Amino acid sequence: MPLKFIKASTKEDIKKVYNYNLDAFSSSPGFHWNLKNINNEIDNGWNLYAVNKSEETIAAIFLKKEGKNMHSKNTSIKMMYQGSGHSHEIKEFIETNARENKCSQVTHYCEIDDFRTYSLNESHGYKKLPEKSHDGTIVIWEKVLKK
């Protein structure tokens, strides 16, 4: 069964995504997984999506369009669903969303020690940039999308 990607459009939607895993971003530098910070991201132009398997939320995605660039970041997938190819489905969703929004590039952010995402990004044609953000703890990846 394919994943469903549901944009959080209401406060109730946001709360549902938040409640899927209270520790989702707890170790991320500069971002603690709580409703205030999630709402701050949304107020700063990020769109929040629930990643659902059946009716269960297994991850969350943030997307933000700036010009021809789609910025993306996501939580880890719930442990019991890891290793099932869902990370590749999430990456495909991000790139499809970027194309639908007429973006020619995706910029993805992940923690410096998230080696699973390193491998995923490399397998999808992303290039790691030399610069880092947030005190050097967040790695920036870019991919130019083919038309």
PESUL-V797488 format. One record per helix or strand of 2 or more residues. SS is the DSSP state (~ for helix, > for strand). FROM is the first residue (numbers start at 0). TO is the last residue. If there is no record, write none. Layout:
ss->(SS/SS)
from->(FROM/FROM)
to->(TO/TO)
This chain:
ss->(>/~/~/>/>/>/~/~/>/~/>/>)
from->(3/10/34/46/55/68/78/85/104/114/126/137)
to->(6/18/42/52/65/73/80/99/110/122/132/143)
